[in-house]
């Protein structure tokens, strides 16, 4: 009987210890979710947004961690933004405040509750709690390589074991520029598309790897849904669904504007009216001066800033910096005429090689470059 009694006590002790271990493992109830916000109408919101939601039922906390905040009150904000020295920060928000702001902008918010073991969820919570400290929360923002979405991707990949294998979600021949064009065309931000194509150089025309595609919030969301080695998403739900409004088609696009300008300018070029010819000389001066200033801007964005994607800009083939000086010598002397013979030759080569360059130039600029080519040659031929 004593042996039986001891055996029963031993069984109870083993079961009790096992229950204690299970209780200790499950005592922390943490839920990690990825929030993906749909694109908005403003340029800064055209590509969507990502944030992490951490719910701790034991601590009774529900916090959203957001890597997309910056200090707009900084007196040097615009200077830092232009020079690529703007720092973004990790911040925290209440879910109701976060959702209210996107509801006000009519932007959908999708939540993916992630299948993460409690030790890993606790590690993510501790990582975020550590990085919310003032000395760690700031980071140097890069639109493609280090942004509010890539930061979250790195956390979810590094602190999950085994690391999830996230597949490509865009065609393998897609470049960074292709991806950006996809969003800007969808929101009819054609003028913003032109501005981006002017400032961002040939580094945007590199084909993206699967990991590089995840700089866009939607791409990270889709990749998590399609993880190769295990199911990373437990539950997917819409916290807010935007109301679909039928936006009017925007007809005033850069391609129409430049076609109209080039047509009228070239039509006037063959007029024999003396007043028109005098006006054209003034307009030529303005035309070449503006292109020269743009060339100087591209040089500054290439060499004078920390922006990675503004370097190696082939737009300088038509925005020649010397044009801002040559604009004051349109046909006044032999040297001036020789310069415009040179530019007409350069512009002719550019037009012929437009679709074969390492950088995809905006098609709306083609009529403008043809105008520069013709006007350069006519200035050279003028008496």
FIFI-608121 format. One line per field, with one value per residue (C-alpha): residue number from 1; residue in three letters; x, y, z negated. Coordinates in Angstrom, 3 decimals. Last residue first. Layout:
REM residues N
seq: (NUM	...)
type: (ALA	...)
xx: (X	...)
yy: (Y	...)
zz: (Z	...)
REM end
This chain:
REM residues 383
seq: (383	382	381	380	379	378	377	376	375	374	373	372	371	370	369	368	367	366	365	364	363	362	361	360	359	358	357	356	355	354	353	352	351	350	349	348	347	346	345	344	343	342	341	340	339	338	337	336	335	334	333	332	331	330	329	328	327	326	325	324	323	322	321	320	319	318	317	316	315	314	313	312	311	310	309	308	307	306	305	304	303	302	301	300	299	298	297	296	295	294	293	292	291	290	289	288	287	286	285	284	283	282	281	280	279	278	277	276	275	274	273	272	271	270	269	268	267	266	265	264	263	262	261	260	259	258	257	256	255	254	253	252	251	250	249	248	247	246	245	244	243	242	241	240	239	238	237	236	235	234	233	232	231	230	229	228	227	226	225	224	223	222	221	220	219	218	217	216	215	214	213	212	211	210	209	208	207	206	205	204	203	202	201	200	199	198	197	196	195	194	193	192	191	190	189	188	187	186	185	184	183	182	181	180	179	178	177	176	175	174	173	172	171	170	169	168	167	166	165	164	163	162	161	160	159	158	157	156	155	154	153	152	151	150	149	148	147	146	145	144	143	142	141	140	139	138	137	136	135	134	133	132	131	130	129	128	127	126	125	124	123	122	121	120	119	118	117	116	115	114	113	112	111	110	109	108	107	106	105	104	103	102	101	100	99	98	97	96	95	94	93	92	91	90	89	88	87	86	85	84	83	82	81	80	79	78	77	76	75	74	73	72	71	70	69	68	67	66	65	64	63	62	61	60	59	58	57	56	55	54	53	52	51	50	49	48	47	46	45	44	43	42	41	40	39	38	37	36	35	34	33	32	31	30	29	28	27	26	25	24	23	22	21	20	19	18	17	16	15	14	13	12	11	10	9	8	7	6	5	4	3	2	1)
type: (UNK	UNK	UNK	UNK	UNK	UNK	UNK	UNK	UNK	UNK	UNK	UNK	UNK	UNK	UNK	UNK	UNK	UNK	UNK	UNK	UNK	UNK	UNK	UNK	UNK	UNK	UNK	UNK	UNK	UNK	UNK	UNK	UNK	UNK	UNK	UNK	UNK	UNK	UNK	UNK	UNK	UNK	UNK	UNK	UNK	UNK	UNK	UNK	UNK	UNK	UNK	UNK	UNK	UNK	UNK	UNK	UNK	UNK	UNK	UNK	UNK	UNK	UNK	UNK	UNK	UNK	UNK	UNK	UNK	UNK	UNK	UNK	UNK	UNK	UNK	UNK	UNK	UNK	UNK	UNK	UNK	UNK	UNK	UNK	UNK	UNK	UNK	UNK	UNK	UNK	UNK	UNK	UNK	UNK	UNK	UNK	UNK	UNK	UNK	UNK	UNK	UNK	UNK	UNK	UNK	UNK	UNK	UNK	UNK	UNK	UNK	UNK	UNK	UNK	UNK	UNK	UNK	UNK	UNK	UNK	UNK	UNK	UNK	UNK	UNK	UNK	UNK	UNK	UNK	UNK	UNK	UNK	UNK	UNK	UNK	UNK	UNK	UNK	UNK	UNK	UNK	UNK	UNK	UNK	UNK	UNK	UNK	UNK	UNK	UNK	UNK	UNK	UNK	UNK	UNK	UNK	UNK	UNK	UNK	UNK	UNK	UNK	UNK	UNK	UNK	UNK	UNK	UNK	UNK	UNK	UNK	UNK	UNK	UNK	UNK	UNK	UNK	UNK	UNK	UNK	UNK	UNK	UNK	UNK	UNK	UNK	UNK	UNK	UNK	UNK	UNK	UNK	UNK	UNK	UNK	UNK	UNK	UNK	UNK	UNK	UNK	UNK	UNK	UNK	UNK	UNK	UNK	UNK	UNK	UNK	UNK	UNK	UNK	UNK	UNK	UNK	UNK	UNK	UNK	UNK	UNK	UNK	UNK	UNK	UNK	UNK	UNK	UNK	UNK	UNK	UNK	UNK	UNK	UNK	UNK	UNK	UNK	UNK	UNK	UNK	UNK	UNK	UNK	UNK	UNK	UNK	UNK	UNK	UNK	UNK	UNK	UNK	UNK	UNK	UNK	UNK	UNK	UNK	UNK	UNK	UNK	UNK	UNK	UNK	UNK	UNK	UNK	UNK	UNK	UNK	UNK	UNK	UNK	UNK	UNK	UNK	UNK	UNK	UNK	UNK	UNK	UNK	UNK	UNK	UNK	UNK	UNK	UNK	UNK	UNK	UNK	UNK	UNK	UNK	UNK	UNK	UNK	UNK	UNK	UNK	UNK	UNK	UNK	UNK	UNK	UNK	UNK	UNK	UNK	UNK	UNK	UNK	UNK	UNK	UNK	UNK	UNK	UNK	UNK	UNK	UNK	UNK	UNK	UNK	UNK	UNK	UNK	UNK	UNK	UNK	UNK	UNK	UNK	UNK	UNK	UNK	UNK	UNK	UNK	UNK	UNK	UNK	UNK	UNK	UNK	UNK	UNK	UNK	UNK	UNK	UNK	UNK	UNK	UNK	UNK	UNK	UNK	UNK	UNK	UNK	UNK	UNK	UNK	UNK	UNK	UNK	UNK	UNK	UNK	UNK	UNK	UNK	UNK	UNK	UNK	UNK	UNK	UNK	UNK	UNK	UNK	UNK	UNK)
xx: (20.818	19.164	20.605	21.992	18.823	16.793	18.851	18.413	14.688	14.222	16.031	14.450	10.990	11.834	12.861	9.460	7.590	9.505	8.924	5.485	7.159	8.853	12.406	13.062	16.747	19.279	18.455	16.953	13.517	14.797	17.757	16.621	15.286	18.528	20.688	18.691	18.925	22.714	23.009	20.703	22.772	26.023	24.533	23.226	26.753	28.143	25.539	26.614	30.253	29.426	27.632	24.213	22.281	20.810	23.479	21.577	20.100	23.635	24.191	21.118	21.782	25.115	23.224	21.988	18.444	18.240	20.958	20.613	17.449	19.815	19.999	22.783	21.824	18.368	17.705	20.166	19.147	22.002	22.099	24.580	25.948	22.920	20.170	22.474	23.349	19.628	18.873	21.615	20.071	16.685	18.229	19.613	16.205	14.674	17.302	16.849	13.122	13.283	15.859	13.908	10.771	12.569	13.849	10.379	8.834	11.201	10.248	6.541	6.918	8.737	5.982	7.620	6.026	7.877	8.768	5.185	4.039	6.929	5.842	2.159	2.885	5.454	3.155	0.179	2.209	3.718	0.311	-1.271	1.629	1.647	-2.021	-5.072	-7.617	-8.158	-10.882	-13.449	-13.335	-16.058	-16.174	-15.550	-16.159	-13.154	-13.374	-12.317	-11.001	-10.912	-9.960	-7.254	-6.806	-3.989	-1.350	2.134	1.129	4.326	7.316	6.111	4.504	1.599	-0.500	2.696	3.684	0.287	0.676	4.294	3.283	0.420	2.788	5.388	9.046	8.267	9.358	12.955	12.627	11.405	14.221	13.508	14.778	16.874	15.221	15.058	18.860	18.521	17.627	14.790	14.156	12.449	10.563	9.241	8.020	6.365	4.594	3.420	1.935	0.235	-1.342	-4.250	-4.660	-4.092	-1.407	0.493	0.274	1.508	4.074	5.711	6.044	7.383	9.938	11.193	11.644	9.374	11.038	10.123	6.434	5.050	4.271	7.696	7.643	8.261	10.120	9.377	12.311	12.105	11.850	10.281	12.263	14.235	11.366	8.696	11.176	12.693	9.245	8.307	11.301	10.670	7.164	7.902	10.885	14.449	15.462	12.824	11.757	14.856	14.372	17.271	16.154	14.835	13.362	16.663	17.745	14.156	13.132	10.538	13.224	13.231	9.459	9.472	12.088	10.325	7.031	8.751	10.492	7.172	5.572	8.470	8.076	4.277	4.462	3.493	0.668	0.034	-3.258	-3.464	-5.423	-6.611	-7.275	-9.096	-8.584	-11.444	-9.196	-11.351	-11.493	-7.712	-7.391	-10.080	-8.330	-5.125	-6.938	-9.092	-6.075	-4.131	-0.853	2.863	5.819	8.894	10.690	11.641	14.832	15.215	18.712	17.822	18.917	15.412	13.810	16.510	16.022	12.259	12.340	14.995	12.614	11.521	7.770	7.087	8.893	8.471	6.198	6.129	7.549	4.180	3.608	-0.047	-0.801	-3.529	-2.802	-4.601	-1.290	-2.491	-4.348	-1.269	-2.283	0.482	-0.494	2.210	1.998	2.028	1.184	-0.150	1.688	-0.109	-0.120	2.739	1.270	-2.158	-5.145	-4.664	-3.232	-4.645	-3.539	-1.946	-1.989	0.206	-0.954	0.805	-1.216	0.284	-1.129	1.657	0.587	0.686	4.232	3.986	0.673	2.175	5.110	2.785	0.636	3.736	4.805	1.346	1.274	4.666	3.681	0.361	2.154	4.667	1.886	0.198	3.451	4.093	0.620	1.038	4.359	2.862	0.000)
yy: (84.574	81.474	78.046	77.425	78.794	76.507	73.476	74.208	74.885	71.518	69.512	71.389	70.765	67.078	67.058	68.489	66.000	63.176	64.506	62.891	59.497	59.767	58.493	54.844	54.704	52.323	53.949	51.967	53.575	57.122	56.147	58.052	60.980	61.184	61.098	63.994	65.898	65.576	66.749	69.713	70.499	70.614	72.827	75.019	75.396	76.269	79.034	80.578	80.429	82.188	85.071	86.337	83.232	82.472	83.887	84.552	81.025	79.651	80.324	78.405	75.806	74.891	72.732	70.350	69.225	66.958	64.417	65.435	63.365	60.388	60.620	58.521	59.630	60.556	57.042	57.124	60.487	61.762	65.135	67.402	65.091	63.706	66.021	69.002	67.821	67.294	70.822	72.236	70.377	71.812	75.274	74.588	73.401	76.632	78.812	76.916	77.565	81.148	82.127	80.312	82.222	85.522	84.499	83.210	86.581	88.253	85.674	86.199	89.940	89.359	87.137	84.485	81.626	78.342	78.358	79.282	75.783	74.349	76.288	75.415	71.689	71.513	73.234	71.029	67.817	68.939	69.519	66.344	64.172	65.945	65.146	67.366	64.637	63.474	60.831	61.547	59.563	57.018	56.854	53.584	53.804	52.555	49.399	49.628	46.987	44.468	40.994	38.382	35.635	33.195	34.570	33.035	29.768	27.804	27.327	29.359	32.458	33.510	35.660	37.253	38.107	39.743	42.031	42.855	43.746	45.945	47.916	48.637	48.163	44.462	44.312	44.533	41.179	39.411	40.990	44.116	44.788	47.970	50.953	53.097	53.243	55.057	58.359	59.727	63.462	63.739	60.437	61.488	64.814	63.128	60.619	63.484	65.047	61.777	61.184	59.264	57.137	53.860	55.483	56.556	53.082	51.133	53.832	53.195	49.476	50.059	52.543	50.009	47.563	44.668	41.814	39.260	40.121	41.269	39.216	37.672	34.998	35.494	32.612	32.969	32.677	29.511	30.993	34.488	37.400	38.132	37.955	39.885	42.542	42.998	43.296	45.963	48.105	47.456	48.904	52.222	52.868	51.747	50.777	52.331	55.649	55.993	57.367	57.869	56.395	57.781	55.556	54.560	57.465	58.421	54.945	53.338	50.877	49.027	48.645	47.501	44.828	43.755	43.291	41.363	39.099	38.519	37.516	35.115	33.556	33.416	31.582	33.657	32.968	36.553	38.436	40.263	43.512	45.491	49.249	50.942	54.635	57.134	59.952	60.407	56.630	56.591	59.149	57.415	54.052	55.370	57.269	54.243	51.926	54.075	55.306	54.648	56.213	54.989	57.896	59.360	61.319	63.704	63.948	63.466	66.990	68.085	66.673	68.078	71.567	71.251	70.209	72.684	74.448	71.012	71.316	68.480	66.035	62.664	59.639	56.509	53.815	53.252	50.937	50.408	49.607	47.573	47.050	45.000	43.890	40.301	40.739	42.115	43.391	44.549	46.191	46.791	49.488	49.741	52.520	53.031	53.978	57.190	58.576	61.085	62.049	62.830	60.740	57.821	54.334	51.473	50.881	47.609	46.633	43.713	41.966	40.551	39.006	38.600	36.454	35.870	33.226	30.578	29.343	29.636	27.767	25.010	24.753	24.670	22.013	19.887	20.338	19.312	16.285	15.133	15.689	13.886	10.918	10.835	10.950	8.005	6.015	6.813	5.591	2.429	1.723	2.335	0.000)
zz: (89.367	87.889	88.628	85.117	83.530	85.816	84.720	81.032	81.539	83.237	80.560	77.652	79.135	79.589	75.903	74.925	77.105	75.331	71.812	71.474	71.972	68.578	68.860	68.062	67.140	68.671	72.032	74.907	75.210	75.745	77.968	81.073	79.022	77.035	80.164	81.617	78.338	78.308	81.946	81.331	78.222	80.240	82.954	80.133	78.763	82.189	82.551	79.268	80.304	83.563	81.893	80.837	81.893	78.477	76.190	72.957	72.891	73.256	69.546	68.290	70.991	69.401	66.873	69.606	68.838	71.903	71.076	67.418	67.318	67.157	63.363	61.845	58.295	57.036	55.673	52.769	51.302	49.145	50.902	52.658	55.354	57.193	55.896	56.522	60.022	60.757	59.573	61.818	64.764	63.873	63.925	67.412	68.615	67.295	69.019	72.263	72.430	71.149	73.777	76.438	75.411	75.842	79.275	80.166	79.389	81.861	84.508	83.807	84.254	87.522	88.971	91.115	89.118	89.203	85.524	84.573	85.494	83.496	80.416	80.846	81.306	78.502	76.000	76.923	76.772	73.468	71.850	73.238	72.006	68.633	67.980	67.967	68.705	65.137	65.183	62.512	59.306	58.677	54.891	53.112	49.367	47.478	45.421	41.781	39.415	42.246	41.102	41.555	38.981	38.301	40.686	40.777	42.420	42.876	45.245	48.258	46.769	49.011	46.657	45.347	48.940	49.571	46.547	47.425	50.979	49.805	47.550	50.269	49.308	49.631	53.261	52.065	50.295	53.454	55.462	57.470	60.972	61.126	62.798	59.661	59.643	62.976	61.377	59.280	59.634	63.023	62.775	59.368	60.730	63.710	61.453	59.254	62.371	63.289	59.876	61.419	58.252	60.118	62.275	59.162	57.647	60.681	61.463	58.085	58.794	62.300	60.912	58.374	61.241	62.174	64.094	61.417	61.677	58.299	55.194	54.631	51.908	48.168	46.546	42.847	40.429	38.377	35.852	35.874	34.433	37.597	40.105	38.200	37.070	40.530	42.113	39.561	40.499	44.203	43.809	42.080	44.340	44.966	48.508	50.754	49.203	47.035	43.537	41.155	37.855	34.579	31.816	30.242	27.978	27.193	26.092	28.378	29.417	26.105	25.957	29.592	28.917	25.699	27.571	30.358	27.813	26.014	29.301	29.912	26.440	26.994	30.305	33.353	35.792	36.881	36.715	40.058	39.805	42.827	42.710	45.593	46.284	46.222	44.932	41.815	41.366	41.557	38.746	36.666	36.946	35.370	32.629	31.745	31.840	29.339	30.712	30.274	32.070	33.935	35.561	38.916	39.552	42.470	43.915	47.567	48.521	49.524	46.355	44.096	45.522	45.312	41.632	40.471	38.059	36.717	36.193	38.661	36.378	38.033	37.833	40.014	37.720	36.014	33.064	32.173	28.550	26.839	23.160	20.496	18.940	19.040	22.335	24.091	27.539	29.886	33.191	35.763	38.448	42.240	44.732	48.242	51.435	52.399	48.841	49.259	52.647	51.219	52.370	50.017	50.377	48.247	44.673	43.592	39.920	38.880	35.749	32.680	29.852	26.395	23.616	21.115	18.598	21.303	20.747	16.951	16.960	19.071	16.673	13.642	15.298	15.846	12.247	11.042	13.341	12.090	8.457	8.911	10.470	7.621	5.046	6.776	6.785	3.131	2.201	4.265	2.605	-0.824	0.000)
REM end
